[in-house]
Amino acid sequence: MDFKTLKIERRGAAAWVWMNRPEVHNAFDETLIAELTEAFTVLDAQENVRAIVLAGEGKSFSAGADLNWMQRLSAAPLEDNLADARRLASLFRTISTCASPTLARVHGAALGGGMGLASACDICVASTKAKFATSEVRLGIIPSAIGPYVVRAIGERQAYRYFQTAERISAAEAHRIGLAHEVAEPEALDARVQQVVDALLLGGPLAQAAATDLIRAVAHRLVDDALVEDTARRIATLRTTPEAREGLAAFLGKRAPSWTPGPA
């Protein structure tokens, strides 16, 4: 993959996707949107990629929309705006539905769409220097494409506040409201990210993909007969797979399963 706005780095079984527009704080434009969508699609399809880490070069994780790009769109016809908005919405959906575990490494500002990226990833590890915000209303717009993922991350009640006030959210507050799973000092951030990646690599890849699909299936659902039957079928089906048989055999045999990384 040859990108203008991204750098892809392999660290063992993990792929690190670095947004590389530091001069504009990794702000979104049509190129970054297209390249992020392609990168996550391609990496998620590679069997030797077990986790995808999203990070940003420079001072910021991502400052959201590139204002020059937004200004161009404000003068464009509705049809062009809609096509562009669909591409942006597709990016967040692509990240949020990856079968591979996804992790946002947020070292600085994650504003607007940047907060959307952090929310769309399965896991968010933030520096104590990180700042978040859904800042759109201060520009006269709304956090629409990122809305489903931010609401999923912080909950409806918190969204009512932050979608309307656009206040900056500290790393500590992001952790308290559920946006960031972990907060680390800047010098310890990469080590903490690697610890989470190492934990991810111990799980079966098929099981991890099934686990995230399970969350989407049961979240906010009434526990009725249909849901109970669905969960029963999921575990019954998964138990018959070679991966499950290998996992159980490895546990009983007191050895590592075949999918775990070998010695470095």
Sine and cosine of phi, psi and omega as CSV:
sin_phi,cos_phi,sin_psi,cos_psi,sin_omega,cos_omega
0.00,0.00,0.79,-0.62,-0.02,-1.00
-0.90,-0.44,0.94,-0.35,-0.11,-0.99
-0.88,-0.47,0.47,-0.88,0.08,-1.00
-1.00,0.00,-0.49,0.87,-0.14,-0.99
-0.90,-0.44,0.04,1.00,-0.05,-1.00
-0.75,-0.66,0.43,-0.90,0.23,-0.97
-0.83,-0.56,0.73,-0.69,0.02,-1.00
-0.94,-0.33,0.79,-0.61,-0.03,-1.00
-0.81,-0.59,0.73,-0.68,0.08,-1.00
-0.99,-0.16,0.79,-0.61,0.11,-0.99
-0.82,-0.57,1.00,-0.01,-0.08,-1.00
0.90,0.44,-0.78,-0.63,-0.03,-1.00
-1.00,0.09,0.03,1.00,0.01,-1.00
-0.97,-0.25,0.61,-0.79,0.12,-0.99
-0.95,-0.30,0.79,-0.61,0.04,-1.00
-0.98,-0.22,0.85,-0.53,0.03,-1.00
-0.97,-0.23,0.92,-0.39,-0.03,-1.00
-0.98,-0.21,0.90,-0.45,0.18,-0.98
-0.92,0.38,0.76,-0.65,-0.20,-0.98
-0.79,-0.62,0.84,0.54,0.15,-0.99
-0.82,-0.58,0.84,0.54,-0.13,-0.99
-0.88,0.48,-0.45,0.90,-0.03,-1.00
-0.92,0.40,-0.36,0.93,0.06,-1.00
-0.85,-0.52,0.43,0.90,0.05,-1.00
0.85,0.53,0.60,0.80,0.04,-1.00
0.83,0.55,0.61,0.79,0.04,-1.00
-0.94,0.33,0.49,-0.87,-0.03,-1.00
-0.96,0.27,0.67,-0.74,0.36,-0.93
-0.66,-0.75,-0.07,-1.00,-0.09,-1.00
-0.88,0.48,-0.54,0.84,-0.02,-1.00
-0.94,0.33,-0.74,0.68,0.01,-1.00
-0.88,0.47,-0.65,0.76,0.02,-1.00
-0.87,0.49,-0.75,0.67,-0.02,-1.00
-0.90,0.43,-0.65,0.76,-0.06,-1.00
-0.96,0.28,-0.61,0.79,0.09,-1.00
-0.89,0.46,-0.68,0.74,0.02,-1.00
-0.87,0.49,-0.71,0.71,0.00,-1.00
-0.91,0.41,-0.69,0.72,-0.06,-1.00
-0.88,0.48,-0.74,0.68,-0.02,-1.00
-0.92,0.38,-0.59,0.81,0.02,-1.00
-0.90,0.43,-0.73,0.68,-0.05,-1.00
-0.93,0.36,-0.73,0.69,-0.03,-1.00
-0.90,0.43,-0.62,0.78,-0.01,-1.00
-0.90,0.43,-0.43,0.90,-0.02,-1.00
-1.00,0.08,-0.13,0.99,-0.05,-1.00
-1.00,0.00,0.84,-0.54,-0.07,-1.00
-0.90,0.44,-0.47,0.88,-0.03,-1.00
-1.00,0.06,0.06,1.00,0.12,-0.99
-0.98,-0.18,0.92,-0.40,-0.07,-1.00
-0.98,-0.20,-0.28,0.96,0.03,-1.00
-0.40,-0.92,0.50,-0.86,0.01,-1.00
-0.83,-0.55,0.84,-0.54,0.03,-1.00
-0.97,-0.26,0.78,-0.63,0.05,-1.00
-0.96,-0.27,0.80,-0.60,-0.07,-1.00
-0.63,-0.77,0.16,-0.99,-0.01,-1.00
-0.77,-0.64,0.67,-0.74,0.10,-1.00
-0.98,0.19,0.42,-0.91,0.07,-1.00
0.99,0.11,-0.39,-0.92,-0.11,-0.99
-0.97,0.24,-0.46,0.89,-0.15,-0.99
-0.89,-0.46,0.46,-0.89,0.20,-0.98
-0.94,0.35,-0.88,0.48,0.15,-0.99
-0.25,-0.97,0.76,-0.65,-0.01,-1.00
-1.00,0.02,0.20,0.98,0.03,-1.00
1.00,0.03,-0.60,-0.80,-0.11,-0.99
-0.96,0.29,0.67,-0.74,0.15,-0.99
-0.93,0.37,0.87,-0.50,-0.11,-0.99
-0.91,0.41,-0.49,0.87,0.08,-1.00
-0.92,0.40,-0.64,0.76,0.07,-1.00
-0.90,0.44,-0.69,0.72,0.01,-1.00
-0.89,0.45,-0.62,0.78,0.00,-1.00
-0.91,0.42,-0.63,0.77,0.06,-1.00
-0.88,0.47,-0.66,0.75,-0.01,-1.00
-0.92,0.39,-0.56,0.83,-0.03,-1.00
-0.89,0.45,-0.39,0.92,0.01,-1.00
-0.99,-0.15,-0.02,1.00,-0.06,-1.00
-1.00,0.02,0.38,-0.93,0.05,-1.00
-0.88,0.47,0.35,-0.94,-0.01,-1.00
-0.84,0.54,-0.64,0.77,-0.03,-1.00
-0.87,0.49,-0.66,0.75,0.03,-1.00
-0.93,0.38,-0.64,0.77,0.04,-1.00
-0.88,0.47,-0.67,0.74,-0.03,-1.00
-0.92,0.40,-0.67,0.74,0.02,-1.00
-0.88,0.47,-0.66,0.75,0.00,-1.00
-0.92,0.38,-0.68,0.74,0.02,-1.00
-0.89,0.46,-0.58,0.82,0.04,-1.00
-0.92,0.40,-0.63,0.78,0.04,-1.00
-0.90,0.43,-0.64,0.77,0.04,-1.00
-0.91,0.41,-0.71,0.70,0.02,-1.00
-0.88,0.48,-0.59,0.81,0.01,-1.00
-0.91,0.41,-0.57,0.82,0.04,-1.00
-0.86,0.52,-0.78,0.62,-0.04,-1.00
-0.90,0.44,-0.61,0.79,0.03,-1.00
-0.92,0.39,-0.64,0.77,0.02,-1.00
-0.86,0.52,-0.73,0.69,0.00,-1.00
-0.91,0.42,-0.70,0.71,-0.12,-0.99
-0.95,0.32,-0.31,0.95,-0.03,-1.00
-0.95,-0.32,0.20,0.98,0.07,-1.00
-0.84,0.53,0.66,-0.75,0.13,-0.99
-0.95,0.31,-0.56,0.83,0.05,-1.00
-0.96,0.27,0.59,-0.81,0.09,-1.00
-0.86,0.50,0.64,-0.77,0.01,-1.00
-0.85,-0.53,0.61,-0.79,-0.08,-1.00
-0.66,-0.75,0.79,-0.61,0.07,-1.00
-1.00,-0.06,0.82,-0.58,0.08,-1.00
-0.98,-0.19,0.98,-0.19,-0.13,-0.99
-0.97,-0.25,0.96,-0.29,-0.07,-1.00
-0.98,-0.20,-0.29,0.96,-0.05,-1.00
-0.57,-0.82,-0.60,-0.80,-0.06,-1.00
-0.92,0.38,0.72,-0.69,0.12,-0.99
-0.77,-0.64,1.00,-0.01,-0.15,-0.99
-0.92,-0.39,0.57,-0.82,0.04,-1.00
0.82,0.57,-0.88,-0.48,0.02,-1.00
-0.87,0.50,-0.45,0.89,0.08,-1.00
-0.90,0.43,-0.64,0.77,0.09,-1.00
-0.93,0.37,-0.54,0.84,0.07,-1.00
-0.89,0.45,-0.67,0.75,0.05,-1.00
-0.88,0.47,-0.71,0.70,0.01,-1.00
-0.87,0.48,-0.58,0.81,-0.02,-1.00
-0.97,0.23,-0.54,0.84,-0.03,-1.00
-0.95,0.30,-0.48,0.88,0.06,-1.00
-0.93,0.36,0.47,-0.88,0.00,-1.00
-0.89,0.46,-0.60,0.80,-0.13,-0.99
-0.72,-0.70,0.59,-0.81,0.06,-1.00
-0.78,-0.62,0.84,-0.55,0.11,-0.99
-0.90,-0.44,0.83,-0.55,-0.15,-0.99
-0.87,-0.50,0.54,-0.84,0.17,-0.98
-0.96,0.27,0.43,-0.91,0.11,-0.99
-0.89,0.46,-0.29,0.96,0.02,-1.00
-1.00,0.02,-0.08,1.00,-0.05,-1.00
-0.94,0.35,0.53,-0.85,0.11,-0.99
-0.72,-0.70,0.62,-0.78,-0.01,-1.00
-0.82,-0.57,0.40,-0.91,0.13,-0.99
-0.18,-0.98,0.60,-0.80,0.28,-0.96
-0.99,-0.12,1.00,0.03,-0.22,-0.98
-1.00,-0.01,0.10,1.00,-0.19,-0.98
-0.87,0.49,-0.63,0.78,-0.11,-0.99
-0.89,0.45,-0.40,0.92,0.03,-1.00
-0.96,0.28,-0.18,0.98,0.10,-0.99
-0.96,-0.28,0.10,1.00,0.01,-1.00
0.99,0.16,0.33,0.94,0.04,-1.00
-0.78,-0.63,-0.14,-0.99,-0.05,-1.00
-0.76,-0.65,0.40,-0.92,0.03,-1.00
-0.99,0.16,0.90,0.44,-0.19,-0.98
-0.96,0.26,-0.83,0.55,-0.05,-1.00
-0.90,0.44,-0.54,0.84,-0.02,-1.00
-1.00,0.05,-0.19,0.98,-0.14,-0.99
-0.79,0.62,-0.76,0.64,-0.06,-1.00
-0.87,0.50,-0.54,0.84,-0.09,-1.00
-0.99,0.11,-0.61,0.80,0.05,-1.00
-0.93,0.36,-0.69,0.73,0.03,-1.00
-0.89,0.46,-0.64,0.76,0.07,-1.00
-0.87,0.50,-0.60,0.80,-0.08,-1.00
-0.98,0.20,-0.70,0.72,-0.14,-0.99
-0.95,-0.33,-0.18,0.98,0.01,-1.00
1.00,-0.01,0.39,-0.92,-0.07,-1.00
-0.89,0.45,-0.66,0.75,-0.07,-1.00
-0.89,0.45,-0.73,0.68,0.03,-1.00
-0.91,0.40,-0.56,0.83,0.00,-1.00
-0.89,0.46,-0.60,0.80,0.03,-1.00
-0.84,0.54,-0.62,0.79,0.02,-1.00
-0.96,0.29,-0.84,0.54,-0.21,-0.98
-0.97,0.25,-0.46,0.89,0.08,-1.00
-0.92,0.40,-0.47,0.88,-0.07,-1.00
-0.99,-0.12,-0.56,0.83,-0.03,-1.00
-1.00,0.03,-0.45,0.89,-0.07,-1.00
0.86,0.52,0.42,0.91,0.03,-1.00
-0.90,0.44,0.51,-0.86,0.14,-0.99
-0.95,0.32,0.66,-0.75,-0.02,-1.00
-0.93,-0.38,0.86,-0.51,0.01,-1.00
-0.94,0.33,0.26,-0.97,0.05,-1.00
-0.87,0.49,-0.65,0.76,0.00,-1.00
-0.90,0.44,-0.67,0.75,0.02,-1.00
-0.94,0.35,-0.61,0.80,0.05,-1.00
-0.86,0.50,-0.62,0.78,0.04,-1.00
-0.93,0.37,-0.65,0.76,-0.04,-1.00
-0.90,0.43,-0.61,0.79,-0.08,-1.00
-1.00,-0.05,0.04,1.00,0.13,-0.99
0.99,-0.13,0.02,1.00,0.00,-1.00
-0.96,0.28,-0.71,0.70,0.03,-1.00
-0.97,-0.23,0.78,-0.62,0.05,-1.00
-0.97,0.26,-0.58,0.82,-0.06,-1.00
-0.66,-0.75,0.51,-0.86,0.12,-0.99
-0.78,-0.62,0.74,-0.67,-0.03,-1.00
-0.72,-0.70,0.43,-0.90,0.12,-0.99
-0.89,0.45,0.50,-0.87,-0.08,-1.00
-0.78,0.63,-0.68,0.73,-0.05,-1.00
-0.95,0.32,-0.26,0.97,-0.01,-1.00
-0.96,-0.28,0.02,1.00,-0.14,-0.99
-0.89,0.46,-0.77,0.64,-0.06,-1.00
-0.90,0.44,-0.60,0.80,0.03,-1.00
-0.90,0.43,-0.63,0.78,0.01,-1.00
-0.94,0.35,-0.64,0.77,0.07,-1.00
-0.86,0.51,-0.70,0.71,-0.02,-1.00
-0.90,0.43,-0.58,0.81,0.05,-1.00
-0.88,0.47,-0.65,0.76,0.03,-1.00
-0.93,0.38,-0.68,0.73,0.05,-1.00
-0.86,0.51,-0.70,0.71,0.01,-1.00
-0.86,0.51,-0.63,0.77,0.04,-1.00
-0.91,0.42,-0.62,0.78,0.02,-1.00
-0.89,0.45,-0.60,0.80,-0.06,-1.00
-0.94,0.33,-0.19,0.98,0.05,-1.00
-0.99,0.14,-0.28,0.96,-0.03,-1.00
-1.00,0.02,0.44,-0.90,0.07,-1.00
-0.93,0.36,0.74,-0.67,-0.05,-1.00
-0.89,0.46,-0.64,0.77,0.04,-1.00
-0.91,0.42,-0.66,0.75,0.01,-1.00
-0.91,0.42,-0.64,0.77,0.02,-1.00
-0.90,0.44,-0.68,0.73,0.05,-1.00
-0.89,0.46,-0.65,0.76,0.03,-1.00
-0.92,0.39,-0.55,0.83,0.00,-1.00
-0.92,0.39,-0.68,0.73,0.02,-1.00
-0.93,0.36,-0.57,0.82,0.07,-1.00
-0.91,0.40,-0.57,0.82,0.06,-1.00
-0.89,0.46,-0.69,0.73,0.01,-1.00
-0.85,0.52,-0.73,0.68,0.00,-1.00
-0.89,0.46,-0.53,0.85,-0.04,-1.00
-0.97,0.24,-0.53,0.85,-0.13,-0.99
-0.97,-0.23,-0.30,0.95,-0.07,-1.00
-0.87,0.49,0.77,-0.64,0.07,-1.00
0.87,0.49,0.43,0.90,0.03,-1.00
-0.97,-0.24,0.60,-0.80,0.14,-0.99
-0.92,0.40,0.72,-0.69,0.03,-1.00
-0.99,0.17,1.00,0.07,0.00,-1.00
-0.94,-0.34,-0.07,-1.00,-0.05,-1.00
-0.87,0.50,-0.61,0.79,-0.03,-1.00
-0.91,0.41,-0.65,0.76,-0.01,-1.00
-0.94,0.34,-0.66,0.75,0.04,-1.00
-0.86,0.51,-0.70,0.72,0.02,-1.00
-0.90,0.44,-0.64,0.77,0.02,-1.00
-0.88,0.47,-0.72,0.70,-0.01,-1.00
-0.92,0.40,-0.58,0.81,0.03,-1.00
-0.90,0.43,-0.68,0.73,0.01,-1.00
-0.91,0.41,-0.59,0.81,-0.01,-1.00
-0.89,0.46,-0.75,0.66,-0.04,-1.00
-0.95,0.32,-0.61,0.79,0.01,-1.00
-0.89,0.46,-0.66,0.75,0.01,-1.00
-0.93,0.38,-0.69,0.73,-0.06,-1.00
-0.93,0.38,-0.55,0.83,-0.03,-1.00
-0.90,0.44,-0.36,0.93,-0.04,-1.00
-1.00,0.00,-0.03,1.00,-0.07,-1.00
-0.98,0.18,0.44,-0.90,0.08,-1.00
-0.84,0.55,-0.58,0.82,0.00,-1.00
-0.89,0.46,-0.70,0.71,0.00,-1.00
-0.91,0.41,-0.65,0.76,0.03,-1.00
-0.89,0.46,-0.65,0.76,0.04,-1.00
-0.91,0.42,-0.68,0.73,0.00,-1.00
-0.88,0.47,-0.70,0.72,0.01,-1.00
-0.93,0.38,-0.66,0.75,0.01,-1.00
-0.90,0.43,-0.64,0.77,0.02,-1.00
-0.91,0.42,-0.68,0.74,0.00,-1.00
-0.89,0.45,-0.73,0.68,-0.02,-1.00
-0.92,0.38,-0.52,0.86,0.01,-1.00
-1.00,0.05,0.05,1.00,0.03,-1.00
0.81,0.58,0.74,0.67,0.06,-1.00
-0.70,-0.72,0.23,-0.97,0.04,-1.00
-0.98,0.22,0.65,-0.76,0.06,-1.00
-0.93,0.38,0.29,-0.96,-0.15,-0.99
-0.90,0.43,-0.38,0.92,-0.08,-1.00
-1.00,0.09,-0.15,0.99,-0.05,-1.00
-0.98,0.22,0.53,-0.85,-0.02,-1.00
-0.90,0.43,0.53,-0.85,0.09,-1.00
-0.98,0.20,-0.01,-1.00,0.01,-1.00
-0.86,0.51,0.62,-0.78,-0.01,-1.00
-0.94,0.35,0.00,0.00,0.00,0.00
